Amino acid sequence: MRDRLLDYLALKQLPRAGWVRSNVENPESVAAHSWGMAILALRLAPNDIDLTKVLSMCLVHDLPEVIVGDLTPHDDTTNKAELEHDAMKQLAPDWLALFEEYEAGESKEARFVKQIDKLDMGLQAILYQNEQDLDLSEFLVSAKAKISDTDLCQILE
């Protein structure tokens, strides 16, 4: 049990690859990103969705990165879905259905979490741009392109 918990907590030490590639000083960890998503979801979730499921998805959606790593669109992502699914089966089989629901993006909770994922990235880009005088517009463009909810997208304006 302890080893498994230590595996989960390794996300706290895994830096987000996109920020590293963009020369962000002291980039956030994957776990910090998951926390960011959870706090945004807690604040922004509509009343008609299951908040417990949403928060759970926020916390586990990147757990496979402990094994697979934080792959970005700049990496070879040909087998990403399969690799992450296998990693999730190994790390947390009891959360596999939740992970699969997120990946499928078919439930209203999963669709919301996928948008929160991009909103967190966009807001983090704004924070880094303001703090470190970097051009991270590619992250903002990507986030805005993938957020269909106009209220959520407006937050990035």
SVG drawing of the C-alpha trace seen along z (x, -y; Angstrom):
<svg xmlns="http://www.w3.org/2000/svg" viewBox="-29 -41 43 44">
<polyline fill="none" stroke="black" stroke-width="0.4" points="0.0,0.0 2.7,-2.4 4.6,-1.9 1.4,-2.6 0.8,-5.8 4.4,-6.8 3.8,-6.2 0.8,-8.5 2.7,-11.2 5.5,-11.1 3.3,-13.4 4.4,-16.1 7.9,-15.9 7.1,-15.5 7.4,-18.9 4.9,-19.8 6.8,-19.2 5.2,-22.0 6.5,-24.6 9.9,-23.0 10.0,-23.1 9.0,-26.8 11.8,-27.6 9.6,-28.5 11.6,-28.9 10.4,-26.6 7.5,-25.1 4.6,-23.6 4.4,-19.9 1.7,-17.6 0.2,-17.4 0.0,-21.2 -1.8,-21.2 -4.3,-18.6 -4.8,-20.8 -5.4,-23.8 -8.0,-22.0 -9.7,-20.8 -9.9,-24.4 -11.2,-25.8 -13.8,-23.0 -14.9,-23.6 -15.4,-27.2 -16.9,-26.9 -18.8,-23.6 -22.4,-24.0 -25.0,-22.8 -26.3,-20.0 -23.2,-17.9 -21.7,-15.5 -19.0,-17.5 -17.5,-14.5 -17.0,-12.8 -15.6,-16.0 -13.1,-16.5 -12.1,-12.8 -11.5,-13.1 -9.4,-16.2 -7.2,-14.4 -6.7,-11.1 -6.8,-12.2 -2.9,-12.6 -2.0,-9.8 -0.7,-7.6 2.0,-10.2 3.9,-8.7 4.8,-5.8 4.3,-7.3 5.6,-10.8 4.0,-14.1 3.6,-13.8 2.8,-17.0 1.6,-17.5 5.3,-18.0 6.1,-14.4 5.2,-11.2 1.7,-10.5 0.9,-7.7 0.4,-5.2 -0.4,-7.7 -3.9,-6.5 -2.9,-2.8 0.2,-3.5 -1.8,-5.7 -4.6,-3.1 -2.1,-0.4 -0.4,-2.6 -3.8,-3.4 -4.6,0.4 -1.3,0.9 -1.4,-2.1 -5.1,-2.3 -7.4,0.3 -10.1,-0.7 -10.1,-4.2 -9.9,-2.9 -13.6,-3.4 -13.3,-7.0 -10.2,-7.5 -11.9,-5.8 -14.9,-8.1 -12.7,-11.1 -10.8,-9.9 -14.0,-9.2 -15.3,-12.7 -18.9,-11.6 -20.4,-12.4 -21.1,-16.0 -18.7,-15.7 -15.9,-14.5 -16.6,-17.2 -16.5,-19.8 -13.2,-18.4 -11.6,-18.4 -12.4,-22.1 -11.1,-22.8 -7.9,-21.1 -7.4,-23.6 -8.6,-26.6 -6.0,-25.7 -3.3,-25.6 -4.4,-28.9 -4.5,-30.6 -1.1,-29.2 0.3,-30.6 -1.0,-34.0 0.6,-33.7 4.0,-32.7 3.8,-35.4 3.1,-38.1 5.9,-36.8 8.6,-35.8 8.1,-38.0 7.7,-35.0 5.6,-34.6 3.3,-31.7 0.6,-32.6 0.6,-29.2 -0.8,-27.8 -3.5,-30.4 -4.4,-29.8 -4.6,-26.1 -6.7,-26.5 -9.2,-28.8 -9.5,-26.5 -10.5,-23.6 -12.9,-25.3 -16.4,-25.4 -18.1,-26.9 -18.2,-30.6 -18.2,-31.5 -15.1,-29.5 -13.4,-30.8 -14.2,-34.4 -12.1,-33.9 -9.0,-33.7 -9.8,-37.1"/>
</svg>
